[in-house]
Amino acid sequence: MKIKEFAIMRYGPLPNTERILLNNFNLFFGKNEDGKTLTIDALVKLLLGRNIRDFERIDRVEEIPEGYVIILDDK
């Protein structure tokens, strides 16, 4: 399985992302405080939903992100 595309709306200080398409290799880069870690946190929360308690210290932002993640199954 792999993430095909995602969008994040209203998650802490992150700007709304629009639709982000992912390919075979993807790299998140940017300056400090640009939102790289918050983007990953939001993706994890969107993917795991209520099972987020399995990750310690992921509550950088206490709100639940709005958005979507499309996962492509290899089969």
PQR file of N, CA, C, O and H, with PARSE charges and radii, in Angstrom:
ATOM      1  N   MET A   1       0.835  -1.178   0.000 -0.4000 1.5000
ATOM      2  CA  MET A   1       0.000   0.000   0.000 -0.0000 2.0000
ATOM      3  C   MET A   1       0.878   1.239   0.000  0.5500 1.7000
ATOM      4  O   MET A   1       1.976   1.244   0.557 -0.5500 1.4000
ATOM      5  N   LYS A   2       0.379   2.279  -0.629 -0.4000 1.5000
ATOM      6  CA  LYS A   2       1.093   3.553  -0.585 -0.0000 2.0000
ATOM      7  C   LYS A   2       0.077   4.691  -0.674  0.5500 1.7000
ATOM      8  O   LYS A   2      -1.037   4.519  -1.170 -0.5500 1.4000
ATOM      9  H   LYS A   2      -0.513   2.274  -1.082  0.4000 1.0000
ATOM     10  N   ILE A   3       0.489   5.839  -0.188 -0.4000 1.5000
ATOM     11  CA  ILE A   3      -0.376   7.010  -0.234 -0.0000 2.0000
ATOM     12  C   ILE A   3      -0.320   7.587  -1.643  0.5500 1.7000
ATOM     13  O   ILE A   3       0.757   7.885  -2.160 -0.5500 1.4000
ATOM     14  H   ILE A   3       1.393   5.978   0.214  0.4000 1.0000
ATOM     15  N   LYS A   4      -1.477   7.740  -2.250 -0.4000 1.5000
ATOM     16  CA  LYS A   4      -1.563   8.272  -3.611 -0.0000 2.0000
ATOM     17  C   LYS A   4      -1.703   9.797  -3.601  0.5500 1.7000
ATOM     18  O   LYS A   4      -1.041  10.497  -4.368 -0.5500 1.4000
ATOM     19  H   LYS A   4      -2.351   7.498  -1.829  0.4000 1.0000
ATOM     20  N   GLU A   5      -2.568  10.296  -2.725 -0.4000 1.5000
ATOM     21  CA  GLU A   5      -2.745  11.747  -2.596 -0.0000 2.0000
ATOM     22  C   GLU A   5      -3.348  12.066  -1.245  0.5500 1.7000
ATOM     23  O   GLU A   5      -3.916  11.200  -0.580 -0.5500 1.4000
ATOM     24  H   GLU A   5      -3.105   9.728  -2.101  0.4000 1.0000
ATOM     25  N   PHE A   6      -3.217  13.323  -0.847 -0.4000 1.5000
ATOM     26  CA  PHE A   6      -3.821  13.777   0.406 -0.0000 2.0000
ATOM     27  C   PHE A   6      -4.057  15.272   0.355  0.5500 1.7000
ATOM     28  O   PHE A   6      -3.521  15.982  -0.496 -0.5500 1.4000
ATOM     29  H   PHE A   6      -2.755  14.027  -1.387  0.4000 1.0000
ATOM     30  N   ALA A   7      -4.868  15.726   1.283 -0.4000 1.5000
ATOM     31  CA  ALA A   7      -5.102  17.156   1.496 -0.0000 2.0000
ATOM     32  C   ALA A   7      -5.336  17.356   2.987  0.5500 1.7000
ATOM     33  O   ALA A   7      -5.973  16.529   3.639 -0.5500 1.4000
ATOM     34  H   ALA A   7      -5.303  15.149   1.974  0.4000 1.0000
ATOM     35  N   ILE A   8      -4.824  18.446   3.516 -0.4000 1.5000
ATOM     36  CA  ILE A   8      -5.002  18.775   4.931 -0.0000 2.0000
ATOM     37  C   ILE A   8      -5.596  20.168   5.024  0.5500 1.7000
ATOM     38  O   ILE A   8      -5.070  21.124   4.454 -0.5500 1.4000
ATOM     39  H   ILE A   8      -4.307  19.118   2.986  0.4000 1.0000
ATOM     40  N   MET A   9      -6.694  20.267   5.747 -0.4000 1.5000
ATOM     41  CA  MET A   9      -7.339  21.550   5.970 -0.0000 2.0000
ATOM     42  C   MET A   9      -7.482  21.764   7.482  0.5500 1.7000
ATOM     43  O   MET A   9      -7.809  20.837   8.224 -0.5500 1.4000
ATOM     44  H   MET A   9      -7.121  19.491   6.210  0.4000 1.0000
ATOM     45  N   ARG A  10      -7.237  22.967   7.910 -0.4000 1.5000
ATOM     46  CA  ARG A  10      -7.450  23.362   9.306 -0.0000 2.0000
ATOM     47  C   ARG A  10      -6.774  22.440  10.304  0.5500 1.7000
ATOM     48  O   ARG A  10      -7.436  21.691  11.022 -0.5500 1.4000
ATOM     49  H   ARG A  10      -6.972  23.719   7.308  0.4000 1.0000
ATOM     50  N   TYR A  11      -5.471  22.501  10.343 -0.4000 1.5000
ATOM     51  CA  TYR A  11      -4.719  21.777  11.361 -0.0000 2.0000
ATOM     52  C   TYR A  11      -3.654  22.710  11.920  0.5500 1.7000
ATOM     53  O   TYR A  11      -2.588  22.879  11.327 -0.5500 1.4000
ATOM     54  H   TYR A  11      -4.933  23.109   9.760  0.4000 1.0000
ATOM     55  N   GLY A  12      -3.945  23.299  13.045 -0.4000 1.5000
ATOM     56  CA  GLY A  12      -3.014  24.225  13.689 -0.0000 2.0000
ATOM     57  C   GLY A  12      -2.612  25.354  12.758  0.5500 1.7000
ATOM     58  O   GLY A  12      -3.460  25.919  12.068 -0.5500 1.4000
ATOM     59  H   GLY A  12      -4.810  23.161  13.527  0.4000 1.0000
ATOM     60  N   PRO A  13      -1.336  25.689  12.729 -0.5600 1.5000
ATOM     61  CA  PRO A  13      -0.874  26.793  11.894  0.2800 2.0000
ATOM     62  C   PRO A  13      -0.627  26.416  10.430  0.5500 1.7000
ATOM     63  O   PRO A  13      -0.234  27.272   9.637 -0.5500 1.4000
ATOM     64  N   LEU A  14      -0.850  25.138  10.053 -0.4000 1.5000
ATOM     65  CA  LEU A  14      -0.629  24.737   8.661 -0.0000 2.0000
ATOM     66  C   LEU A  14      -1.617  25.428   7.730  0.5500 1.7000
ATOM     67  O   LEU A  14      -2.800  25.535   8.050 -0.5500 1.4000
ATOM     68  H   LEU A  14      -1.169  24.442  10.697  0.4000 1.0000
ATOM     69  N   PRO A  15      -1.149  25.887   6.605 -0.5600 1.5000
ATOM     70  CA  PRO A  15      -2.087  26.421   5.606  0.2800 2.0000
ATOM     71  C   PRO A  15      -2.823  25.259   4.933  0.5500 1.7000
ATOM     72  O   PRO A  15      -2.332  24.131   4.922 -0.5500 1.4000
ATOM     73  N   ASN A  16      -3.988  25.539   4.380 -0.4000 1.5000
ATOM     74  CA  ASN A  16      -4.708  24.514   3.626 -0.0000 2.0000
ATOM     75  C   ASN A  16      -3.843  24.087   2.449  0.5500 1.7000
ATOM     76  O   ASN A  16      -3.268  24.931   1.762 -0.5500 1.4000
ATOM     77  H   ASN A  16      -4.387  26.456   4.389  0.4000 1.0000
ATOM     78  N   THR A  17      -3.746  22.779   2.211 -0.4000 1.5000
ATOM     79  CA  THR A  17      -2.770  22.282   1.263 -0.0000 2.0000
ATOM     80  C   THR A  17      -3.284  22.094  -0.157  0.5500 1.7000
ATOM     81  O   THR A  17      -2.484  21.882  -1.068 -0.5500 1.4000
ATOM     82  H   THR A  17      -4.213  22.094   2.770  0.4000 1.0000
ATOM     83  N   GLU A  18      -4.581  22.165  -0.373 -0.4000 1.5000
ATOM     84  CA  GLU A  18      -5.115  21.764  -1.675 -0.0000 2.0000
ATOM     85  C   GLU A  18      -4.858  20.275  -1.840  0.5500 1.7000
ATOM     86  O   GLU A  18      -4.683  19.571  -0.846 -0.5500 1.4000
ATOM     87  H   GLU A  18      -5.231  22.338   0.367  0.4000 1.0000
ATOM     88  N   ARG A  19      -4.831  19.795  -3.037 -0.4000 1.5000
ATOM     89  CA  ARG A  19      -4.633  18.373  -3.345 -0.0000 2.0000
ATOM     90  C   ARG A  19      -3.144  18.126  -3.621  0.5500 1.7000
ATOM     91  O   ARG A  19      -2.567  18.754  -4.509 -0.5500 1.4000
ATOM     92  H   ARG A  19      -4.973  20.368  -3.845  0.4000 1.0000
ATOM     93  N   ILE A  20      -2.523  17.218  -2.867 -0.4000 1.5000
ATOM     94  CA  ILE A  20      -1.110  16.887  -3.051 -0.0000 2.0000
ATOM     95  C   ILE A  20      -1.018  15.469  -3.597  0.5500 1.7000
ATOM     96  O   ILE A  20      -1.433  14.515  -2.939 -0.5500 1.4000
ATOM     97  H   ILE A  20      -2.991  16.708  -2.145  0.4000 1.0000
ATOM     98  N   LEU A  21      -0.480  15.334  -4.786 -0.4000 1.5000
ATOM     99  CA  LEU A  21      -0.303  14.035  -5.426 -0.0000 2.0000
ATOM    100  C   LEU A  21       1.089  13.500  -5.113  0.5500 1.7000
ATOM    101  O   LEU A  21       2.072  14.238  -5.172 -0.5500 1.4000
ATOM    102  H   LEU A  21      -0.143  16.109  -5.321  0.4000 1.0000
ATOM    103  N   LEU A  22       1.167  12.224  -4.783 -0.4000 1.5000
ATOM    104  CA  LEU A  22       2.447  11.601  -4.476 -0.0000 2.0000
ATOM    105  C   LEU A  22       2.788  10.572  -5.540  0.5500 1.7000
ATOM    106  O   LEU A  22       1.900   9.939  -6.112 -0.5500 1.4000
ATOM    107  H   LEU A  22       0.369  11.625  -4.736  0.4000 1.0000
ATOM    108  N   ASN A  23       4.091  10.406  -5.804 -0.4000 1.5000
ATOM    109  CA  ASN A  23       4.568   9.442  -6.793 -0.0000 2.0000
ATOM    110  C   ASN A  23       5.361   8.350  -6.098  0.5500 1.7000
ATOM    111  O   ASN A  23       5.122   8.062  -4.925 -0.5500 1.4000
ATOM    112  H   ASN A  23       4.812  10.920  -5.340  0.4000 1.0000
ATOM    113  N   ASN A  24       6.295   7.746  -6.800 -0.4000 1.5000
ATOM    114  CA  ASN A  24       7.081   6.645  -6.235 -0.0000 2.0000
ATOM    115  C   ASN A  24       8.062   7.106  -5.164  0.5500 1.7000
ATOM    116  O   ASN A  24       8.329   6.368  -4.216 -0.5500 1.4000
ATOM    117  H   ASN A  24       6.490   7.980  -7.753  0.4000 1.0000
ATOM    118  N   PHE A  25       8.599   8.306  -5.300 -0.4000 1.5000
ATOM    119  CA  PHE A  25       9.525   8.842  -4.307 -0.0000 2.0000
ATOM    120  C   PHE A  25       9.096  10.267  -3.985  0.5500 1.7000
ATOM    121  O   PHE A  25       8.853  11.070  -4.886 -0.5500 1.4000
ATOM    122  H   PHE A  25       8.382   8.905  -6.070  0.4000 1.0000
ATOM    123  N   ASN A  26       9.006  10.572  -2.704 -0.4000 1.5000
ATOM    124  CA  ASN A  26       8.588  11.904  -2.284 -0.0000 2.0000
ATOM    125  C   ASN A  26       9.470  12.372  -1.148  0.5500 1.7000
ATOM    126  O   ASN A  26       9.884  11.586  -0.295 -0.5500 1.4000
ATOM    127  H   ASN A  26       9.203   9.920  -1.972  0.4000 1.0000
ATOM    128  N   LEU A  27       9.749  13.655  -1.150 -0.4000 1.5000
ATOM    129  CA  LEU A  27      10.633  14.235  -0.156 -0.0000 2.0000
ATOM    130  C   LEU A  27       9.971  15.500   0.383  0.5500 1.7000
ATOM    131  O   LEU A  27       9.576  16.380  -0.383 -0.5500 1.4000
ATOM    132  H   LEU A  27       9.412  14.293  -1.843  0.4000 1.0000
ATOM    133  N   PHE A  28       9.856  15.581   1.700 -0.4000 1.5000
ATOM    134  CA  PHE A  28       9.372  16.797   2.342 -0.0000 2.0000
ATOM    135  C   PHE A  28      10.596  17.582   2.781  0.5500 1.7000
ATOM    136  O   PHE A  28      11.406  17.078   3.560 -0.5500 1.4000
ATOM    137  H   PHE A  28      10.177  14.867   2.322  0.4000 1.0000
ATOM    138  N   PHE A  29      10.742  18.799   2.297 -0.4000 1.5000
ATOM    139  CA  PHE A  29      11.882  19.606   2.706 -0.0000 2.0000
ATOM    140  C   PHE A  29      11.424  21.038   2.898  0.5500 1.7000
ATOM    141  O   PHE A  29      10.390  21.454   2.374 -0.5500 1.4000
ATOM    142  H   PHE A  29      10.085  19.208   1.665  0.4000 1.0000
ATOM    143  N   GLY A  30      12.201  21.774   3.650 -0.4000 1.5000
ATOM    144  CA  GLY A  30      11.898  23.178   3.895 -0.0000 2.0000
ATOM    145  C   GLY A  30      12.692  23.679   5.080  0.5500 1.7000
ATOM    146  O   GLY A  30      13.426  22.932   5.727 -0.5500 1.4000
ATOM    147  H   GLY A  30      13.040  21.436   4.075  0.4000 1.0000
ATOM    148  N   LYS A  31      12.529  24.953   5.346 -0.4000 1.5000
ATOM    149  CA  LYS A  31      13.217  25.586   6.466 -0.0000 2.0000
ATOM    150  C   LYS A  31      12.606  25.113   7.777  0.5500 1.7000
ATOM    151  O   LYS A  31      11.535  24.508   7.800 -0.5500 1.4000
ATOM    152  H   LYS A  31      11.933  25.560   4.820  0.4000 1.0000
ATOM    153  N   ASN A  32      13.308  25.401   8.868 -0.4000 1.5000
ATOM    154  CA  ASN A  32      12.758  25.124  10.191 -0.0000 2.0000
ATOM    155  C   ASN A  32      11.431  25.865  10.351  0.5500 1.7000
ATOM    156  O   ASN A  32      11.268  26.984   9.864 -0.5500 1.4000
ATOM    157  H   ASN A  32      14.179  25.893   8.850  0.4000 1.0000
ATOM    158  N   GLU A  33      10.500  25.232  11.032 -0.4000 1.5000
ATOM    159  CA  GLU A  33       9.183  25.807  11.310 -0.0000 2.0000
ATOM    160  C   GLU A  33       8.323  26.007  10.061  0.5500 1.7000
ATOM    161  O   GLU A  33       7.404  26.826  10.078 -0.5500 1.4000
ATOM    162  H   GLU A  33      10.633  24.323  11.428  0.4000 1.0000
ATOM    163  N   ASP A  34       8.603  25.279   8.984 -0.4000 1.5000
ATOM    164  CA  ASP A  34       7.783  25.375   7.767 -0.0000 2.0000
ATOM    165  C   ASP A  34       6.581  24.440   7.779  0.5500 1.7000
ATOM    166  O   ASP A  34       5.700  24.562   6.927 -0.5500 1.4000
ATOM    167  H   ASP A  34       9.350  24.614   8.971  0.4000 1.0000
ATOM    168  N   GLY A  35       6.526  23.497   8.740 -0.4000 1.5000
ATOM    169  CA  GLY A  35       5.358  22.625   8.854 -0.0000 2.0000
ATOM    170  C   GLY A  35       5.575  21.196   8.385  0.5500 1.7000
ATOM    171  O   GLY A  35       4.605  20.468   8.176 -0.5500 1.4000
ATOM    172  H   GLY A  35       7.241  23.398   9.432  0.4000 1.0000
ATOM    173  N   LYS A  36       6.814  20.779   8.214 -0.4000 1.5000
ATOM    174  CA  LYS A  36       7.094  19.407   7.757 -0.0000 2.0000
ATOM    175  C   LYS A  36       6.592  18.384   8.773  0.5500 1.7000
ATOM    176  O   LYS A  36       5.884  17.444   8.409 -0.5500 1.4000
ATOM    177  H   LYS A  36       7.603  21.370   8.384  0.4000 1.0000
ATOM    178  N   THR A  37       6.950  18.558  10.031 -0.4000 1.5000
ATOM    179  CA  THR A  37       6.546  17.613  11.068 -0.0000 2.0000
ATOM    180  C   THR A  37       5.046  17.665  11.308  0.5500 1.7000
ATOM    181  O   THR A  37       4.418  16.627  11.518 -0.5500 1.4000
ATOM    182  H   THR A  37       7.525  19.321  10.327  0.4000 1.0000
ATOM    183  N   LEU A  38       4.463  18.859  11.279 -0.4000 1.5000
ATOM    184  CA  LEU A  38       3.009  18.961  11.447 -0.0000 2.0000
ATOM    185  C   LEU A  38       2.267  18.268  10.303  0.5500 1.7000
ATOM    186  O   LEU A  38       1.193  17.704  10.515 -0.5500 1.4000
ATOM    187  H   LEU A  38       4.973  19.702  11.108  0.4000 1.0000
ATOM    188  N   THR A  39       2.821  18.306   9.109 -0.4000 1.5000
ATOM    189  CA  THR A  39       2.207  17.609   7.974 -0.0000 2.0000
ATOM    190  C   THR A  39       2.210  16.106   8.220  0.5500 1.7000
ATOM    191  O   THR A  39       1.201  15.439   7.988 -0.5500 1.4000
ATOM    192  H   THR A  39       3.693  18.764   8.936  0.4000 1.0000
ATOM    193  N   ILE A  40       3.323  15.571   8.684 -0.4000 1.5000
ATOM    194  CA  ILE A  40       3.404  14.138   8.987 -0.0000 2.0000
ATOM    195  C   ILE A  40       2.468  13.793  10.141  0.5500 1.7000
ATOM    196  O   ILE A  40       1.775  12.776  10.087 -0.5500 1.4000
ATOM    197  H   ILE A  40       4.143  16.112   8.872  0.4000 1.0000
ATOM    198  N   ASP A  41       2.435  14.620  11.182 -0.4000 1.5000
ATOM    199  CA  ASP A  41       1.505  14.393  12.298 -0.0000 2.0000
ATOM    200  C   ASP A  41       0.061  14.336  11.800  0.5500 1.7000
ATOM    201  O   ASP A  41      -0.702  13.451  12.189 -0.5500 1.4000
ATOM    202  H   ASP A  41       2.997  15.445  11.227  0.4000 1.0000
ATOM    203  N   ALA A  42      -0.303  15.273  10.946 -0.4000 1.5000
ATOM    204  CA  ALA A  42      -1.673  15.303  10.418 -0.0000 2.0000
ATOM    205  C   ALA A  42      -1.964  14.044   9.601  0.5500 1.7000
ATOM    206  O   ALA A  42      -3.049  13.472   9.717 -0.5500 1.4000
ATOM    207  H   ALA A  42       0.317  15.991  10.630  0.4000 1.0000
ATOM    208  N   LEU A  43      -1.010  13.608   8.778 -0.4000 1.5000
ATOM    209  CA  LEU A  43      -1.205  12.382   7.997 -0.0000 2.0000
ATOM    210  C   LEU A  43      -1.414  11.173   8.904  0.5500 1.7000
ATOM    211  O   LEU A  43      -2.302  10.356   8.663 -0.5500 1.4000
ATOM    212  H   LEU A  43      -0.129  14.072   8.685  0.4000 1.0000
ATOM    213  N   VAL A  44      -0.593  11.065   9.949 -0.4000 1.5000
ATOM    214  CA  VAL A  44      -0.743   9.942  10.880 -0.0000 2.0000
ATOM    215  C   VAL A  44      -2.108   9.982  11.542  0.5500 1.7000
ATOM    216  O   VAL A  44      -2.774   8.952  11.653 -0.5500 1.4000
ATOM    217  H   VAL A  44       0.128  11.730  10.144  0.4000 1.0000
ATOM    218  N   LYS A  45      -2.531  11.157  11.981 -0.4000 1.5000
ATOM    219  CA  LYS A  45      -3.845  11.275  12.618 -0.0000 2.0000
ATOM    220  C   LYS A  45      -4.979  10.958  11.643  0.5500 1.7000
ATOM    221  O   LYS A  45      -5.962  10.326  12.029 -0.5500 1.4000
ATOM    222  H   LYS A  45      -1.990  11.993  11.891  0.4000 1.0000
ATOM    223  N   LEU A  46      -4.855  11.386  10.389 -0.4000 1.5000
ATOM    224  CA  LEU A  46      -5.885  11.074   9.400 -0.0000 2.0000
ATOM    225  C   LEU A  46      -5.929   9.573   9.108  0.5500 1.7000
ATOM    226  O   LEU A  46      -7.005   9.005   8.925 -0.5500 1.4000
ATOM    227  H   LEU A  46      -4.056  11.899  10.075  0.4000 1.0000
ATOM    228  N   LEU A  47      -4.768   8.939   9.064 -0.4000 1.5000
ATOM    229  CA  LEU A  47      -4.715   7.508   8.760 -0.0000 2.0000
ATOM    230  C   LEU A  47      -5.179   6.634   9.925  0.5500 1.7000
ATOM    231  O   LEU A  47      -5.877   5.642   9.711 -0.5500 1.4000
ATOM    232  H   LEU A  47      -3.893   9.400   9.213  0.4000 1.0000
ATOM    233  N   LEU A  48      -4.805   6.987  11.144 -0.4000 1.5000
ATOM    234  CA  LEU A  48      -5.088   6.131  12.294 -0.0000 2.0000
ATOM    235  C   LEU A  48      -6.376   6.482  13.026  0.5500 1.7000
ATOM    236  O   LEU A  48      -6.931   5.644  13.738 -0.5500 1.4000
ATOM    237  H   LEU A  48      -4.239   7.793  11.318  0.4000 1.0000
ATOM    238  N   GLY A  49      -6.848   7.689  12.863 -0.4000 1.5000
ATOM    239  CA  GLY A  49      -8.087   8.081  13.531 -0.0000 2.0000
ATOM    240  C   GLY A  49      -8.014   7.899  15.034  0.5500 1.7000
ATOM    241  O   GLY A  49      -7.156   8.483  15.696 -0.5500 1.4000
ATOM    242  H   GLY A  49      -6.397   8.369  12.285  0.4000 1.0000
ATOM    243  N   ARG A  50      -8.901   7.100  15.565 -0.4000 1.5000
ATOM    244  CA  ARG A  50      -8.981   6.908  17.018 -0.0000 2.0000
ATOM    245  C   ARG A  50      -7.825   6.098  17.593  0.5500 1.7000
ATOM    246  O   ARG A  50      -7.615   6.131  18.805 -0.5500 1.4000
ATOM    247  H   ARG A  50      -9.598   6.626  15.027  0.4000 1.0000
ATOM    248  N   ASN A  51      -7.085   5.389  16.794 -0.4000 1.5000
ATOM    249  CA  ASN A  51      -5.964   4.586  17.285 -0.0000 2.0000
ATOM    250  C   ASN A  51      -4.702   5.416  17.494  0.5500 1.7000
ATOM    251  O   ASN A  51      -3.616   4.858  17.649 -0.5500 1.4000
ATOM    252  H   ASN A  51      -7.255   5.362  15.809  0.4000 1.0000
ATOM    253  N   ILE A  52      -4.830   6.708  17.500 -0.4000 1.5000
ATOM    254  CA  ILE A  52      -3.686   7.601  17.637 -0.0000 2.0000
ATOM    255  C   ILE A  52      -2.993   7.437  18.986  0.5500 1.7000
ATOM    256  O   ILE A  52      -1.828   7.807  19.131 -0.5500 1.4000
ATOM    257  H   ILE A  52      -5.712   7.161  17.374  0.4000 1.0000
ATOM    258  N   ARG A  53      -3.687   6.895  19.959 -0.4000 1.5000
ATOM    259  CA  ARG A  53      -3.089   6.735  21.290 -0.0000 2.0000
ATOM    260  C   ARG A  53      -1.880   5.783  21.261  0.5500 1.7000
ATOM    261  O   ARG A  53      -1.117   5.724  22.225 -0.5500 1.4000
ATOM    262  H   ARG A  53      -4.633   6.595  19.841  0.4000 1.0000
ATOM    263  N   ASP A  54      -1.706   5.040  20.156 -0.4000 1.5000
ATOM    264  CA  ASP A  54      -0.548   4.158  20.020 -0.0000 2.0000
ATOM    265  C   ASP A  54       0.747   4.948  19.846  0.5500 1.7000
ATOM    266  O   ASP A  54       1.832   4.391  20.013 -0.5500 1.4000
ATOM    267  H   ASP A  54      -2.326   5.089  19.373  0.4000 1.0000
ATOM    268  N   PHE A  55       0.653   6.220  19.519 -0.4000 1.5000
ATOM    269  CA  PHE A  55       1.837   7.057  19.329 -0.0000 2.0000
ATOM    270  C   PHE A  55       1.947   8.039  20.483  0.5500 1.7000
ATOM    271  O   PHE A  55       1.040   8.833  20.729 -0.5500 1.4000
ATOM    272  H   PHE A  55      -0.228   6.673  19.384  0.4000 1.0000
ATOM    273  N   GLU A  56       3.063   7.975  21.180 -0.4000 1.5000
ATOM    274  CA  GLU A  56       3.287   8.920  22.273 -0.0000 2.0000
ATOM    275  C   GLU A  56       3.775  10.248  21.719  0.5500 1.7000
ATOM    276  O   GLU A  56       4.468  10.286  20.702 -0.5500 1.4000
ATOM    277  H   GLU A  56       3.800   7.330  20.980  0.4000 1.0000
ATOM    278  N   ARG A  57       3.421  11.312  22.372 -0.4000 1.5000
ATOM    279  CA  ARG A  57       3.911  12.665  22.061 -0.0000 2.0000
ATOM    280  C   ARG A  57       3.625  13.114  20.629  0.5500 1.7000
ATOM    281  O   ARG A  57       4.437  13.830  20.042 -0.5500 1.4000
ATOM    282  H   ARG A  57       2.858  11.281  23.197  0.4000 1.0000
ATOM    283  N   ILE A  58       2.505  12.717  20.062 -0.4000 1.5000
ATOM    284  CA  ILE A  58       2.173  13.184  18.724 -0.0000 2.0000
ATOM    285  C   ILE A  58       1.245  14.403  18.788  0.5500 1.7000
ATOM    286  O   ILE A  58       0.899  14.981  17.757 -0.5500 1.4000
ATOM    287  H   ILE A  58       1.845  12.136  20.539  0.4000 1.0000
ATOM    288  N   ASP A  59       0.850  14.784  19.992 -0.4000 1.5000
ATOM    289  CA  ASP A  59      -0.095  15.884  20.135 -0.0000 2.0000
ATOM    290  C   ASP A  59       0.587  17.242  20.100  0.5500 1.7000
ATOM    291  O   ASP A  59       0.518  18.000  21.067 -0.5500 1.4000
ATOM    292  H   ASP A  59       1.132  14.316  20.829  0.4000 1.0000
ATOM    293  N   ARG A  60       1.242  17.548  18.998 -0.4000 1.5000
ATOM    294  CA  ARG A  60       1.815  18.887  18.821 -0.0000 2.0000
ATOM    295  C   ARG A  60       0.686  19.906  18.689  0.5500 1.7000
ATOM    296  O   ARG A  60       0.792  21.038  19.161 -0.5500 1.4000
ATOM    297  H   ARG A  60       1.298  16.932  18.212  0.4000 1.0000
ATOM    298  N   VAL A  61      -0.391  19.483  18.039 -0.4000 1.5000
ATOM    299  CA  VAL A  61      -1.593  20.302  17.903 -0.0000 2.0000
ATOM    300  C   VAL A  61      -2.735  19.472  18.458  0.5500 1.7000
ATOM    301  O   VAL A  61      -2.892  18.313  18.073 -0.5500 1.4000
ATOM    302  H   VAL A  61      -0.477  18.563  17.655  0.4000 1.0000
ATOM    303  N   GLU A  62      -3.531  20.030  19.348 -0.4000 1.5000
ATOM    304  CA  GLU A  62      -4.557  19.243  20.030 -0.0000 2.0000
ATOM    305  C   GLU A  62      -5.812  19.026  19.197  0.5500 1.7000
ATOM    306  O   GLU A  62      -6.652  18.206  19.567 -0.5500 1.4000
ATOM    307  H   GLU A  62      -3.403  20.971  19.662  0.4000 1.0000
ATOM    308  N   GLU A  63      -5.962  19.724  18.101 -0.4000 1.5000
ATOM    309  CA  GLU A  63      -7.164  19.540  17.295 -0.0000 2.0000
ATOM    310  C   GLU A  63      -7.011  18.365  16.331  0.5500 1.7000
ATOM    311  O   GLU A  63      -5.902  17.893  16.081 -0.5500 1.4000
ATOM    312  H   GLU A  63      -5.280  20.390  17.800  0.4000 1.0000
ATOM    313  N   ILE A  64      -8.114  17.912  15.807 -0.4000 1.5000
ATOM    314  CA  ILE A  64      -8.125  16.830  14.833 -0.0000 2.0000
ATOM    315  C   ILE A  64      -8.072  17.455  13.442  0.5500 1.7000
ATOM    316  O   ILE A  64      -8.857  18.355  13.141 -0.5500 1.4000
ATOM    317  H   ILE A  64      -9.015  18.296  16.009  0.4000 1.0000
ATOM    318  N   PRO A  65      -7.149  16.985  12.580 -0.5600 1.5000
ATOM    319  CA  PRO A  65      -7.063  17.595  11.246  0.2800 2.0000
ATOM    320  C   PRO A  65      -8.264  17.235  10.387  0.5500 1.7000
ATOM    321  O   PRO A  65      -8.847  16.159  10.521 -0.5500 1.4000
ATOM    322  N   GLU A  66      -8.617  18.148   9.514 -0.4000 1.5000
ATOM    323  CA  GLU A  66      -9.636  17.871   8.512 -0.0000 2.0000
ATOM    324  C   GLU A  66      -8.909  17.646   7.203  0.5500 1.7000
ATOM    325  O   GLU A  66      -7.909  18.307   6.921 -0.5500 1.4000
ATOM    326  H   GLU A  66      -8.144  19.022   9.405  0.4000 1.0000
ATOM    327  N   GLY A  67      -9.403  16.722   6.406 -0.4000 1.5000
ATOM    328  CA  GLY A  67      -8.778  16.435   5.137 -0.0000 2.0000
ATOM    329  C   GLY A  67      -9.042  15.009   4.717  0.5500 1.7000
ATOM    330  O   GLY A  67      -9.961  14.362   5.219 -0.5500 1.4000
ATOM    331  H   GLY A  67     -10.215  16.185   6.635  0.4000 1.0000
ATOM    332  N   TYR A  68      -8.241  14.524   3.801 -0.4000 1.5000
ATOM    333  CA  TYR A  68      -8.400  13.151   3.333 -0.0000 2.0000
ATOM    334  C   TYR A  68      -7.059  12.574   2.895  0.5500 1.7000
ATOM    335  O   TYR A  68      -6.113  13.303   2.595 -0.5500 1.4000
ATOM    336  H   TYR A  68      -7.494  15.049   3.393  0.4000 1.0000
ATOM    337  N   VAL A  69      -7.006  11.244   2.866 -0.4000 1.5000
ATOM    338  CA  VAL A  69      -5.849  10.511   2.379 -0.0000 2.0000
ATOM    339  C   VAL A  69      -6.379   9.406   1.475  0.5500 1.7000
ATOM    340  O   VAL A  69      -7.275   8.659   1.869 -0.5500 1.4000
ATOM    341  H   VAL A  69      -7.774  10.652   3.109  0.4000 1.0000
ATOM    342  N   ILE A  70      -5.837   9.295   0.274 -0.4000 1.5000
ATOM    343  CA  ILE A  70      -6.204   8.213  -0.645 -0.0000 2.0000
ATOM    344  C   ILE A  70      -5.035   7.235  -0.674  0.5500 1.7000
ATOM    345  O   ILE A  70      -3.900   7.607  -0.973 -0.5500 1.4000
ATOM    346  H   ILE A  70      -5.109   9.901  -0.046  0.4000 1.0000
ATOM    347  N   ILE A  71      -5.337   5.973  -0.358 -0.4000 1.5000
ATOM    348  CA  ILE A  71      -4.318   4.929  -0.311 -0.0000 2.0000
ATOM    349  C   ILE A  71      -4.535   4.001  -1.501  0.5500 1.7000
ATOM    350  O   ILE A  71      -5.659   3.581  -1.777 -0.5500 1.4000
ATOM    351  H   ILE A  71      -6.259   5.671  -0.115  0.4000 1.0000
ATOM    352  N   LEU A  72      -3.455   3.688  -2.198 -0.4000 1.5000
ATOM    353  CA  LEU A  72      -3.486   2.782  -3.334 -0.0000 2.0000
ATOM    354  C   LEU A  72      -3.016   1.414  -2.879  0.5500 1.7000
ATOM    355  O   LEU A  72      -1.924   1.278  -2.328 -0.5500 1.4000
ATOM    356  H   LEU A  72      -2.542   4.028  -1.974  0.4000 1.0000
ATOM    357  N   ASP A  73      -3.838   0.402  -3.108 -0.4000 1.5000
ATOM    358  CA  ASP A  73      -3.496  -0.967  -2.761 -0.0000 2.0000
ATOM    359  C   ASP A  73      -2.696  -1.577  -3.904  0.5500 1.7000
ATOM    360  O   ASP A  73      -3.071  -1.424  -5.067 -0.5500 1.4000
ATOM    361  H   ASP A  73      -4.725   0.513  -3.556  0.4000 1.0000
ATOM    362  N   ASP A  74      -1.617  -2.254  -3.600 -0.4000 1.5000
ATOM    363  CA  ASP A  74      -0.773  -2.852  -4.635 -0.0000 2.0000
ATOM    364  C   ASP A  74      -1.496  -3.923  -5.431  0.5500 1.7000
ATOM    365  O   ASP A  74      -1.103  -4.231  -6.556 -0.5500 1.4000
ATOM    366  H   ASP A  74      -1.312  -2.378  -2.656  0.4000 1.0000
ATOM    367  N   LYS A  75      -2.535  -4.486  -4.867 -0.4000 1.5000
ATOM    368  CA  LYS A  75      -3.270  -5.538  -5.551 -0.0000 2.0000
ATOM    369  C   LYS A  75      -4.215  -4.911  -6.521  0.5500 1.7000
ATOM    370  O   LYS A  75      -4.945  -5.618  -7.216 -0.5500 1.4000
ATOM    371  H   LYS A  75      -2.854  -4.236  -3.953  0.4000 1.0000
TER
END
